Amino acid sequence: MQLKTEGLLKYNLMKIGLGTAQFGLDYGVSNKKGITPLEEVKEILTLAWNSGINLLDTAQAYGISEDVIGQSISEEMSFKIVTKIPPLRKSLIEEPVAELIKDTFMQSLKRLKQKSIYGLLVHHVDDLFSPGGYHIWQAMEELKDAGLVDKIGVSVYSPKEIEKVLSSYSPDIIQVPLNVFDQRILKNDYLKHLKIQGIEIHCRSVFLQGLLLMKLEEIPSYFEPFKPLLEHYHRSLQKKGISLLQAALGFVYGISDKDYIIVGINNKNHLKEIIESFNTFDVLNQIDFSEFSLDDERLVNPSHWRIS
């Protein structure tokens, strides 16, 4: 019975991907310790691999994250690695940019110490819609055709961006924000439509940069306009004896049609807590999460946050 339980847990954890921004940046509203030390990253990746977690999500924009991953993966770890091209934010994308993208990708492979990787995403989706943006996609397709990357795609911030991308491109992967407060992607059957088209769905912002895991007294003053919602959410969980981690992770895990849940990890203990929480999601049927959904981008889109 114990072996069966452990096997089921390992199977469930295969839905988890590790977000690695904290490996290279002082990232996250709840992150008080800064960049995760190299030795701890090695311990995190060892625990993740031994637990059945097999996907890492990184980006060229995540500081030294790619270097740290390359230094931390041992030979027996065959993680699926997804990285992203740097945001260009140019008013005009000219043909030489395609060569630049391929060059920077090869630098990523070198930092990651990999001959090829699982996924390559556009980090700033508006780059694809600047004049000449198709050069970006062509460069990514060439890398895929060369066998250097298995799948290409985009990271988006809203359902509208998904519609825009699908009108012009055919991504293999779309990375979307999804959490207790940001449920926009659940409306209009977006996820179902993506799955029908054979697109792999990676859900990020599960903890909303850690906001969903913070005690009320720790939440920055920027979120004062949303205090009633935050207090209501915390009270609802407390009444049912549900932890902040159980709720944030379990909510997304319970959504069908997703392929991976990307979770940011600050330290090894955080990963241990996530793994342990997988045996406790049965309590979540006591909560109607739809009442916490909010479309206000001042809350659900961290790029709009103004926190000193």
Residue pairs with C-beta under 8 A, 6 or more apart in sequence:
5 279
9 51
9 52
9 275
9 278
9 279
10 51
10 52
11 52
12 52
12 253
12 278
13 51
13 52
13 53
13 275
13 278
14 52
14 53
14 54
15 253
15 258
15 259
15 260
15 261
16 53
16 55
16 260
16 261
16 263
16 274
17 53
17 55
17 56
17 57
17 80
17 82
17 202
17 260
17 261
17 262
17 263
18 44
18 45
18 48
18 53
18 55
18 56
18 57
18 262
18 263
18 265
18 271
19 57
19 204
19 262
19 263
19 264
19 265
20 56
20 57
20 58
20 62
20 65
20 68
20 69
20 265
21 27
21 28
21 58
21 59
21 62
21 65
21 264
22 28
22 31
22 35
22 36
22 264
22 265
22 266
23 35
23 36
23 41
23 58
23 62
23 64
23 65
23 68
23 69
24 35
24 58
24 62
24 63
24 64
24 65
24 66
24 67
24 68
25 35
25 62
25 63
25 65
26 34
26 35
27 62
27 209
27 264
28 209
28 210
28 264
28 266
29 209
29 210
29 211
29 214
29 220
29 302
29 305
29 307
30 207
30 209
30 210
30 211
30 213
30 214
30 218
31 210
31 266
33 266
33 267
35 63
35 64
36 44
36 265
36 266
36 267
38 68
38 71
38 72
40 267
40 268
41 68
41 69
41 72
42 72
43 268
44 265
44 267
44 268
44 271
45 56
45 69
45 72
45 73
45 77
45 79
46 74
46 77
47 268
47 271
47 272
47 275
48 271
49 76
49 77
49 79
51 275
54 78
54 79
54 80
55 79
55 80
55 81
55 82
55 118
55 260
56 69
56 79
56 80
56 81
56 82
57 82
57 175
57 202
57 204
57 262
58 65
58 66
58 69
58 81
58 82
58 83
58 84
58 112
59 65
59 83
59 84
59 86
59 123
60 66
60 83
60 84
60 85
60 86
60 104
60 108
60 123
61 84
61 86
61 87
61 123
66 83
66 108
66 111
66 112
67 111
69 81
69 111
69 112
70 111
70 112
70 113
70 114
71 113
73 79
73 113
80 117
80 118
80 119
81 112
81 114
81 117
81 118
81 119
82 117
82 118
82 119
82 120
82 121
82 173
82 175
82 202
83 105
83 108
83 112
83 117
83 119
83 120
83 121
84 120
84 121
84 122
84 123
84 155
85 101
85 104
85 105
85 120
85 121
85 122
85 123
85 136
85 140
86 104
86 123
87 123
87 124
87 127
88 97
88 124
88 127
88 130
88 136
89 124
89 126
89 127
90 97
90 127
90 130
91 130
91 131
92 130
92 131
92 132
93 127
93 130
93 131
93 132
93 133
93 135
93 136
94 132
94 135
95 132
95 135
97 132
97 135
97 136
97 139
98 135
98 136
98 138
98 139
98 142
99 139
101 136
101 139
101 140
102 139
102 142
102 143
105 120
105 143
105 148
105 149
108 117
109 115
109 116
109 117
109 148
115 148
116 147
116 148
116 149
116 150
117 148
117 149
117 150
118 149
118 150
118 151
119 149
119 150
119 151
119 152
119 153
119 172
119 173
120 140
120 143
120 144
120 149
120 151
120 152
120 153
121 152
121 153
121 154
121 155
121 173
121 175
122 128
122 136
122 137
122 140
122 153
122 154
122 155
123 155
125 154
125 155
125 156
125 157
125 161
125 164
125 165
127 133
127 136
128 134
128 136
128 137
128 154
128 165
128 168
128 169
129 164
129 168
134 168
137 152
137 169
140 149
140 152
141 152
143 149
143 152
144 150
144 151
144 152
150 172
151 172
151 173
151 200
152 171
152 172
152 173
153 171
153 172
153 173
153 174
153 175
153 199
153 200
154 161
154 165
154 169
154 171
154 173
154 174
154 175
155 174
155 175
155 204
156 162
156 165
156 174
156 175
156 176
156 177
157 177
157 301
157 303
158 177
158 184
158 301
159 184
159 185
159 187
159 188
159 190
162 174
162 176
162 185
162 190
162 194
165 171
165 174
166 197
171 199
172 199
172 200
173 199
173 200
173 201
173 202
174 194
174 199
174 200
174 201
174 202
175 202
175 203
175 204
175 262
176 185
176 190
176 201
176 202
176 203
176 204
177 184
177 185
177 203
177 204
177 205
177 300
177 301
178 185
178 186
178 203
178 204
178 205
178 206
178 252
178 255
178 258
179 205
179 206
179 207
179 208
179 212
179 248
179 251
179 252
179 300
180 208
180 212
180 233
180 247
180 248
180 251
180 289
180 292
180 293
181 208
181 212
181 229
181 292
181 293
181 294
181 299
181 300
182 205
182 208
182 293
182 294
182 299
182 300
182 301
183 289
183 290
183 293
184 293
184 295
184 300
185 191
186 255
191 201
191 255
191 256
191 257
191 258
192 257
194 201
194 257
195 201
195 257
200 259
200 260
201 257
201 258
201 259
201 260
202 258
202 259
202 260
202 261
202 262
203 252
203 255
203 258
203 260
203 261
203 262
204 262
205 302
206 212
206 248
206 249
206 252
206 261
206 262
206 263
207 213
207 248
207 249
207 263
207 264
208 248
208 300
208 302
209 264
209 302
210 264
211 219
211 223
212 244
212 247
212 248
213 244
213 245
213 248
214 244
216 230
216 231
216 234
219 230
220 307
222 305
222 306
222 307
223 230
223 299
225 298
226 294
226 296
226 298
226 299
229 292
229 294
229 299
232 292
233 292
234 244
236 287
237 243
237 244
237 247
237 287
240 283
240 286
240 287
241 283
242 283
242 284
242 286
242 287
243 277
245 273
245 274
245 277
246 277
246 280
246 281
246 283
246 284
247 284
247 287
247 289
249 261
249 263
249 274
249 277
249 281
250 277
250 280
250 281
250 284
251 284
251 289
252 258
252 261
253 261
253 278
253 281
254 281
254 284
263 274
265 271
265 274
294 300
297 304
298 304
298 305
